[in-house]
Amino acid sequence: MPRTRNVPYTRKRRKKWLKSAKGYWGAKHRLYKTARIAVVKALTSAYRERRRKKRVFRALWITRINAALRAQGLKYSEFMATLRRNNIGLNRKSLAFLAYEKPEVFDTLIQLHKQEKGVNAKAD
């Protein structure tokens, strides 16, 4: 029995990888093997960086909040604990936006922290 070759499917599979490598430099968009390797590497990097981006932005938000608090002589951890105790459900992204873009609104939260800190100092 003669061997059958599935040329249309093979061509379709190869074109899929080459289409994904469109715009790559040099042989990476012309040759099937190098294109496939480049696309797999690009997809792996994209997946990894989507996860990393979340960590980087969280660190940025914490840094911005901390910088705004340090200018007032406060500590980040104490401030966040105060917000938690008062059931203020603002996340770090929102707090960083307030600290960076709307400092007057952020100052009201700082005043709340200072008031609670003063009450706690009198109780001791």
BALOBA-1460 file (C-alpha; in Angstrom, 3 decimals):
// residues 124
<rec num="1" residu="m" x="0.000" y="0.000" z="0.000"/>
<rec num="2" residu="p" x="1.448" y="3.371" z="-0.987"/>
<rec num="3" residu="r" x="2.282" y="5.959" z="1.638"/>
<rec num="4" residu="t" x="-0.059" y="8.932" z="1.716"/>
<rec num="5" residu="r" x="1.217" y="12.383" z="2.379"/>
<rec num="6" residu="n" x="-0.934" y="14.957" z="4.073"/>
<rec num="7" residu="v" x="0.529" y="17.943" z="2.275"/>
<rec num="8" residu="p" x="-2.397" y="20.359" z="2.757"/>
<rec num="9" residu="y" x="-2.424" y="19.907" z="6.524"/>
<rec num="10" residu="t" x="1.368" y="20.199" z="6.780"/>
<rec num="11" residu="r" x="1.312" y="23.404" z="4.740"/>
<rec num="12" residu="k" x="-1.520" y="24.787" z="6.882"/>
<rec num="13" residu="r" x="0.354" y="24.020" z="10.102"/>
<rec num="14" residu="r" x="3.541" y="25.633" z="8.835"/>
<rec num="15" residu="k" x="1.731" y="28.703" z="7.541"/>
<rec num="16" residu="k" x="0.129" y="29.116" z="10.968"/>
<rec num="17" residu="w" x="3.543" y="29.412" z="12.633"/>
<rec num="18" residu="l" x="4.916" y="31.667" z="9.879"/>
<rec num="19" residu="k" x="1.868" y="33.913" z="10.150"/>
<rec num="20" residu="s" x="2.439" y="34.214" z="13.908"/>
<rec num="21" residu="a" x="6.057" y="35.213" z="13.202"/>
<rec num="22" residu="k" x="5.052" y="37.969" z="10.793"/>
<rec num="23" residu="g" x="7.104" y="41.079" z="11.454"/>
<rec num="24" residu="y" x="10.026" y="39.230" z="13.063"/>
<rec num="25" residu="w" x="13.479" y="40.122" z="11.833"/>
<rec num="26" residu="g" x="15.561" y="38.035" z="9.442"/>
<rec num="27" residu="a" x="15.068" y="34.294" z="9.143"/>
<rec num="28" residu="k" x="12.689" y="34.282" z="12.085"/>
<rec num="29" residu="h" x="9.799" y="35.201" z="9.812"/>
<rec num="30" residu="r" x="10.931" y="33.245" z="6.741"/>
<rec num="31" residu="l" x="12.052" y="29.821" z="7.881"/>
<rec num="32" residu="y" x="9.609" y="27.447" z="9.541"/>
<rec num="33" residu="k" x="11.901" y="26.012" z="12.208"/>
<rec num="34" residu="t" x="13.336" y="29.338" z="13.400"/>
<rec num="35" residu="a" x="9.921" y="30.974" z="13.192"/>
<rec num="36" residu="r" x="8.375" y="28.276" z="15.390"/>
<rec num="37" residu="i" x="11.146" y="28.590" z="17.984"/>
<rec num="38" residu="a" x="10.832" y="32.398" z="17.996"/>
<rec num="39" residu="v" x="7.042" y="32.303" z="18.368"/>
<rec num="40" residu="v" x="7.174" y="29.767" z="21.213"/>
<rec num="41" residu="k" x="9.752" y="31.908" z="23.003"/>
<rec num="42" residu="a" x="7.653" y="35.043" z="22.451"/>
<rec num="43" residu="l" x="4.514" y="33.362" z="23.796"/>
<rec num="44" residu="t" x="6.431" y="32.102" z="26.836"/>
<rec num="45" residu="s" x="7.800" y="35.576" z="27.531"/>
<rec num="46" residu="a" x="4.390" y="37.174" z="27.094"/>
<rec num="47" residu="y" x="2.815" y="34.732" z="29.562"/>
<rec num="48" residu="r" x="5.579" y="35.306" z="32.116"/>
<rec num="49" residu="e" x="5.449" y="39.084" z="31.784"/>
<rec num="50" residu="r" x="1.666" y="39.229" z="32.189"/>
<rec num="51" residu="r" x="2.166" y="37.630" z="35.604"/>
<rec num="52" residu="r" x="5.147" y="39.847" z="36.416"/>
<rec num="53" residu="k" x="3.278" y="43.040" z="35.507"/>
<rec num="54" residu="k" x="0.858" y="42.495" z="38.370"/>
<rec num="55" residu="r" x="3.733" y="42.246" z="40.871"/>
<rec num="56" residu="v" x="5.483" y="45.309" z="39.452"/>
<rec num="57" residu="f" x="2.376" y="47.482" z="39.611"/>
<rec num="58" residu="r" x="1.553" y="46.400" z="43.158"/>
<rec num="59" residu="a" x="5.085" y="47.375" z="44.211"/>
<rec num="60" residu="l" x="4.681" y="50.730" z="42.461"/>
<rec num="61" residu="w" x="1.392" y="51.426" z="44.232"/>
<rec num="62" residu="i" x="2.889" y="50.567" z="47.620"/>
<rec num="63" residu="t" x="5.879" y="52.816" z="46.895"/>
<rec num="64" residu="r" x="3.642" y="55.756" z="45.973"/>
<rec num="65" residu="i" x="1.478" y="55.343" z="49.060"/>
<rec num="66" residu="n" x="4.551" y="54.993" z="51.261"/>
<rec num="67" residu="a" x="6.164" y="58.112" z="49.767"/>
<rec num="68" residu="a" x="3.043" y="60.174" z="50.448"/>
<rec num="69" residu="l" x="2.880" y="58.869" z="54.011"/>
<rec num="70" residu="r" x="6.585" y="59.365" z="54.750"/>
<rec num="71" residu="a" x="6.214" y="63.016" z="53.739"/>
<rec num="72" residu="q" x="3.707" y="63.269" z="56.621"/>
<rec num="73" residu="g" x="5.939" y="61.267" z="58.974"/>
<rec num="74" residu="l" x="3.727" y="58.161" z="58.973"/>
<rec num="75" residu="k" x="4.365" y="54.470" z="58.417"/>
<rec num="76" residu="y" x="2.744" y="52.473" z="55.631"/>
<rec num="77" residu="s" x="1.962" y="49.430" z="57.760"/>
<rec num="78" residu="e" x="0.272" y="51.469" z="60.509"/>
<rec num="79" residu="f" x="-1.754" y="53.426" z="57.959"/>
<rec num="80" residu="m" x="-2.994" y="50.270" z="56.228"/>
<rec num="81" residu="a" x="-3.899" y="48.738" z="59.583"/>
<rec num="82" residu="t" x="-5.939" y="51.839" z="60.439"/>
<rec num="83" residu="l" x="-7.838" y="51.606" z="57.151"/>
<rec num="84" residu="r" x="-8.568" y="47.936" z="57.802"/>
<rec num="85" residu="r" x="-9.832" y="48.647" z="61.337"/>
<rec num="86" residu="n" x="-12.155" y="51.381" z="60.052"/>
<rec num="87" residu="n" x="-13.513" y="49.137" z="57.255"/>
<rec num="88" residu="i" x="-12.280" y="51.434" z="54.502"/>
<rec num="89" residu="g" x="-12.186" y="49.104" z="51.523"/>
<rec num="90" residu="l" x="-9.873" y="51.053" z="49.216"/>
<rec num="91" residu="n" x="-7.335" y="48.882" z="47.459"/>
<rec num="92" residu="r" x="-3.713" y="49.875" z="46.902"/>
<rec num="93" residu="k" x="-4.361" y="50.941" z="43.325"/>
<rec num="94" residu="s" x="-7.027" y="53.429" z="44.432"/>
<rec num="95" residu="l" x="-4.931" y="54.687" z="47.335"/>
<rec num="96" residu="a" x="-1.930" y="55.218" z="45.054"/>
<rec num="97" residu="f" x="-4.112" y="57.145" z="42.612"/>
<rec num="98" residu="l" x="-5.395" y="59.356" z="45.426"/>
<rec num="99" residu="a" x="-1.890" y="59.924" z="46.813"/>
<rec num="100" residu="y" x="-0.481" y="60.762" z="43.366"/>
<rec num="101" residu="e" x="-3.337" y="62.586" z="41.626"/>
<rec num="102" residu="k" x="-5.629" y="63.848" z="44.431"/>
<rec num="103" residu="p" x="-3.470" y="64.597" z="47.488"/>
<rec num="104" residu="e" x="-6.222" y="66.641" z="49.171"/>
<rec num="105" residu="v" x="-8.494" y="63.573" z="49.280"/>
<rec num="106" residu="f" x="-5.621" y="61.414" z="50.495"/>
<rec num="107" residu="d" x="-4.996" y="63.941" z="53.289"/>
<rec num="108" residu="t" x="-8.472" y="63.236" z="54.696"/>
<rec num="109" residu="l" x="-7.471" y="59.582" z="55.097"/>
<rec num="110" residu="i" x="-4.255" y="60.705" z="56.770"/>
<rec num="111" residu="q" x="-6.272" y="62.863" z="59.181"/>
<rec num="112" residu="l" x="-8.439" y="59.849" z="60.022"/>
<rec num="113" residu="h" x="-5.284" y="57.867" z="60.818"/>
<rec num="114" residu="k" x="-3.890" y="60.674" z="62.973"/>
<rec num="115" residu="q" x="-7.169" y="60.996" z="64.882"/>
<rec num="116" residu="e" x="-7.268" y="57.286" z="65.629"/>
<rec num="117" residu="k" x="-3.610" y="57.340" z="66.605"/>
<rec num="118" residu="g" x="-4.343" y="60.224" z="69.012"/>
<rec num="119" residu="v" x="-7.291" y="58.360" z="70.560"/>
<rec num="120" residu="n" x="-5.152" y="55.266" z="71.064"/>
<rec num="121" residu="a" x="-2.378" y="57.333" z="72.669"/>
<rec num="122" residu="k" x="-4.840" y="58.868" z="75.167"/>
<rec num="123" residu="a" x="-6.271" y="55.451" z="76.034"/>
<rec num="124" residu="d" x="-2.827" y="54.139" z="76.967"/>
